[in-house]
Amino acid sequence: MAEAVADDILTPLSVLPGRVRWRVAGLRSNVAAAALFESLLAASDWIQSAVVNVVTGRVLVHFDPELPPEIIASTVRGAARS
């Protein structure tokens, strides 16, 4: 996934076709932020499912593996910055 690079907000931890696990700054132990982040991703047409683990601050995102990876990375970054 060419666009799955770390920045100050997101760090990709596991990248497979149709699935990426990210560490997201600000989600760990923050129930409200985790719920908002998960709902923003769920509203995206590109994301099939997104599950946030508030204990670890990680999110598992599933998507159509045929989509350009840049779209998924951009969608996750946009939600993380909201």
Summary of the structure (lengths in Angstrom):
residues: 82
radius of gyration: 11.2
end to end distance: 22.9
largest distance: 33.3
contacts: 231
relative contact order: 0.26
helix: 29%
strand: 32%
